[in-house]
Amino acid sequence: MSIFHNIYQGIADTCFIWCKEMKQVLKDEGVLIFFIVVPIVYPLLYSWIYNNEAVHEVPVCVVDQSHSALSRQFLRMCDASSEVRVAYYAQDLDEAKSLVSRQLVKGIYLIPADFETRVLRLEQGTISVYCDMSLMLTYKAVFQTAQTVTMQMGSEVTKKLGGHYTAREEVISSRPLDCDDVPLFNPQGGYGSSVLPAVLMLILQQTLVLGIGLSAGTARDENIGRNLIPVRNPHYQSTLPIVFGKSMCYVMIFSVMGAWLAAGVPRLFHFPQLAEWTTLLAFMIPYVLACVFFGMVVSCMVKYRENVMLLVVFISVPLLFMTGVSWPQSNIPGMWQGVSWLFPSTFGCRAFIRLNSMGASLGDVLNELRILWIQVGCYFLITLCVYRFQIYRISRIKL
């Protein structure tokens, strides 16, 4: 009978702690913002900003010192592209640089005076391209447009000089090796479809850590010094009910937020969605659990509730880089790759992109899933140890 009594008491304590933690979340405005408002609004803001996927009609300035038919053809072809718009004509390079400094244009096309002369002499003509490197997308549009147009014009010159009799011979001479450019997993070639899925998973982890840290800070303020557990409360005498009760509260909330981030936002903004709901569910269960126990461990390391905000804001950008999405994983130093293994977002972002954007199966991301389950077990055990230590400290307090 004592075993059944202990089980009953453990379930009762777990339900009591879950109920109290849920009430604490609902009445604490800071926790409520990071648990509910931020996961709903922040992804919408990010996705809306990058919804256009790629930049179009980037303004450029032209310094045409050639004033020839060939230079005008180059400018017409650039202006006809969807990426670039010829906005200004400058007399010299200094005037063009002043337009860039005032952010009226994002790049400069400098055509030298001997451009057409050199081409007609069968020499190599050059066009100088100056780009504003502060924005990667505008730099890519300005540079690649110039590169594409020069390649097309070079092919036309090769055709005229070849002395061929048929159009087929001209095509073969200009492009002896033909290739088709097929963008994999990102047909639009957009920034949002490639990076935002990882950002969504990172938002889930960071908001969980922030909310749990704020809740733990409130618990410390209401109790003695640095204690997370109410002093002398009979429901807080065992470690498992405490951990289970708190984690149940967080899992219930973020099971809804996780569904919103993994399925709702991509569908709303037409991001790639290749994974079935069962596959996403099998991935989200270990990821949410790993984030919950990771957040509970982090909450035990901060003394004041404001500290967790500074910590999370400081590491958010490095965590995005260490996922290997916005920066190649092969170029990340080994030491920092080892540091990235401590965070669930590293493997969660990689698995989510492969499942939802690349159409991978669960077998293809089996290593990531295994590591997430290992993180669930490790952080769960660390949480038990920390809360057990808190109970031990409370038991030594003299009334």
N, C-alpha and C positions, 0 to 999 in steps of 0.2 A: 504493500500500500504506500510505503514511503516513496518508492520510485514514481508511482503515478501521481502522488502529491507533488513531488518535485517537478515533474513534467507539467502538471497543471499550473503550478506556481510560476514556472518559467514562461509559459504561454501567456499567463495573465500579466506578468511583468513586461513582456515584449509588447503586448497590446497597449498597456498603459504608457510605455515610453514612446511607442509609435504615435499614439493619440496626442501626447504632450508635445512631441516634436512637430507634428503637423499643425497644432495650434500655434506653436512658436513661429513657424514659417509664415502662417497667415497673418499674424499680428505684427511681425517685424517687416517694416517697409523695405529696408535694404535687402533682406533675404528674398522677399517677394519680387523685387525688381530683377534680381539676378536669376531667380528660378523661373519666372513667368514672363516678365516684360522683355528682358533682353533676348532670350532665345526666340521670341516671336518677332520682335521688331528689328533686331540687328541683322539677321539674315535677309530680311526684306530690303533693308537699306543697302546692304552690300550688293545683293543681286540686282537691284534696280539700277545702281550706278554702273555696273558692268553688263547690263542687259544688251547693249549694242554689240557686244563681243569684240568688234574691231573698229578702229578709227577710220573715218572717211573724210575726204576733202580737206586734207591737211594743207594749210596755206604755206606757200613757198615764195621766195623772191628769186628773180632771174637777173643775172648780169650777163647780157648777151653782147660780147665784144666782137662777135663774128658778123652778125647781121646778114647771114647767108640763108639760102633756101634750106640747106641741111640743118642749120640750127633752129630755124622756124619749124621744121618738121619734127625735130626732137621735142620742142616745147609743146607743139600741138598734141603729140602722142602722150606726153606726160599729163597735160591738162585734161585729156579725154579719159584718163584712168579714174577709177573710183576712189583711189587713195589720196591723190594729190590735186591741189588746185593752185594754179598760178595766180597769185594775188597781187604781186607788185613787180615792177621792173625798175631796177636801180642802175645808175650810171657807172658806179664802181663798187668794189668790194666793201669799202668803208661805209658807204651808205646802206648797203645790204646788212652789214653787221649791226648797224644802229637799229634797223628794223627787228632783227633777232633779239637784241637787248631789250627792246620795248615789248617783246612777245607778240608782235604783230604777225610774224611768220615763224615757222619752226625749222626752216632749212633754206639753203641757198644753192642754186645751180649756176655755176660760173662756166661760161662757154668762151674759150680763148679766141683771139682774133684769127688765128691760123687753123681753126678747126676744120672748115670745109677744104681749105687748101691742102692740108696734110692728108685728108681722106682721098681726095682726087689724085694725089700723087702716089697713092697706094701705101701711104705711111699710116702709122697708128695715131688716130685722133684721140684727144683726152677731154673729158668733162669733169670738172671738180665739183664735188658734192660736200657741202658743209651742213652738218645736222646739229640740232639741239639735243644733246645726249641726256638731258634731265628726265625725259620721258621716253621709255623704251619703245612704246607703241608708235609714237610719231616718228622716231628715228627709223624704225623698221619700215614704215610706209614711205618716207622720203627716199631712203637709200634703195630699197628694193624696186621702187617704181623706176628710178633712174637706171638701175641695173637691167631691168627687164626691157626697157625701151632701147637701150644701147645694144642689147643682144638681138632684138628684132631688126633694128636698123643695120647691124652688121650682117645679118643673114640676107637682107635685101641687097646690100652691096656685093656680097659674095655671089648671089644669083646673077647680077648684071655682069660681073667680070668673068663668069664661068664659060660663056660662049656655048651654052647648051641649046639643044634644039626643041626639047619638050619641057613642059612644066614639071613632069615627074622627075626629070633629071635635075632640074633646079632645086626641087625639094630635097632630093637625096644629097646633093652637093652641099646644101646649107645645113642639113641635119642628117649626117650619115648614121648617127646612132640616135634613134628616137626613144623617148622615155615618157611615161605618163606619171604625173605627180598626183598621187592619191594620198591625202591626209588621213591617217589612221586615228580612229577614236575621237577625232575632233574635226568633223567635216567643215565646219565654219571657220576653222583656224582662229577661234576667238580666245581671248584671255579668260573670260568668265567660265567657259566650259572646262578649261584645263585646271584652273586654280581654285575656283569657288567650292567644288565638292570637298576639297581638303579643309578649306576655311570653315565649312559647316560643321565638320567633325571636331575641329579645334574649338569652335564656339561652344559646343556641347561640353567638352572637358573643362574649359576655362570658366564657364558660368557655374558649373557644378562645384568647382573648387572655390570660387568666390562665395557662392551661397552657403556652402558648408562652413567655410572659414568665418563668415559673418555670424552664422548661428552659433558656432563654438565660442566666438568672442562674446556674444551675448550671454552664453552660459557662464563664462568666466566672470563677467561683470555681476551676475546675479549670485554667485557663490564666492567661495573663499579664494582669493588670490588667483592662482593659475589653474584651479581645478575645473575640469570639464563636467564633473558629476555632482549633482546636488548632495550636500553634506547630510548624512544620517537619514536619507530617504530610504525606506525599506524596499522600494522597487528597484533601487540601484545598487543592490548588493552582489549581483552576479554579472559576469562580463558578457556572456553570450546574449542575454536578453537586451542589454544596452546596445550592443553592436547590431543585432538583428532589428531591434525596434527603430533605431535611427536610419539604418540602411533601407528598411522597408519604406519609410517615408520618402527618402530621396529617389528610390527606384520607381515608386508609383508616380511621382511627378515627372521624372525624366523619361519614363517609358512613353508618355504622351509627347514630351518635347522632342525625344529622339525620333518618334514617328514623323513629327512635323519637319524636322531638319533633314531626315533621310529620304522621305517620300513626298512631303507636301511642298517644300520650297523648290526642289528640282522640277516637279511637275508644273508648278505655277509659272516658272520662268523658262520652261522648255529646255532645261539642261538634259544631257544624255541620261536615259534611264533604261538600262539593259538588264537589270537584275530583277528576278521575281521576288514577290513579297516574302516568300518562305526563306529565300537566300538572305535577304536583308535582315529578317528576324534572327536567323542563326548567327549572323554577324553582330547585330546590335546587342544581343543579350550579354555576351562576354565584354563587349566594349563599354556598355553602360555600367556593368558591375565593376569593371576595372577602374573606371573613372570615379565611381562612388567611393570605393575603398581607398583609392589614391587621394581623393579629396579629404576623407576622414583622417588619413595619415598626415597630410599637409596641415590640416586644421589644428593638429596637436602640437605643431612646431612653432606656431605664431602665438605671441602673447596677447597682442591687441588686435581687434577686428579690423583696424585700418591697415595693418601690416600685410594682410593677405591681398588686399587690393594693389598695393605697391609691388608685391612679388609677382602677381599674375600679369599685371601690365608690363612689367620689365621682361618677362620671359616669353611673352606671346609671339613676338616677331622671330626670335631665335628658334622657337619650337616649329614655326611654319617652315623655316629654312631647313631644319633638321629632318623634316618629313621626306625630303627628297623630291618635292613637287615643284617648288619655285626655283630650286637650285639642284643640279644633278647630284644624286646620292653618291656617285663614284668620285666626285670632287670634294666631298666632305671628309675632313681628317678623321683618322681612326679613333682618336680620343673623343671627338664630339659625337661620332656615331655610337660609341659606347655610352656616352651621357644620354643620348636620345632614347636608348633602350629602357630608361627608367620611366618614361612617360607613355601612357596608353595612346595618346594622340599620334605618336610616330607610326605605330602599326595599324591603328584605326584608320588614319587617313590613307595609307597605302592600300589597305584592303578595300576600303570603300570606293576608291577610284577604280581599282581593277574590277570590282564587281559591277558597279553601276555605270561606269563610263566605258570600260573596255570589254564588258560581257564575259568576264571570267567566271568560272564555277567555284564552288567551295573548295574543291580539290586544288585549284590553282592558288588559293590564298591560305592553304592549310598551315603553313609556317606562321603566318600572322595570327591566325586563330589560336594556334597552340600557345604562342607567346602571350596573347591576351588572357587566356585561361591561366597561364602561369602567373601573370601579374595579378589576376583576381585572387589566387590562392596566397601569394606572397603578401600582398597588401592587406588581405583579410587577417592573416596571422599577425602582421605588424600592428594592425588596429587592435586586435585582441590583447596583445602585450601592453600596448600603451594604456588602454582602458583598465587593464588589470593593475597596472602600476598606479593609476589614479585611485582605484578602490583601495589599494594598499596604503596610499598616503592618507586617505580620508579616515581609514581605520585607526591610524596613529594620532589623529587629532584628539586632543583632550578637551572635553566639554567643560 
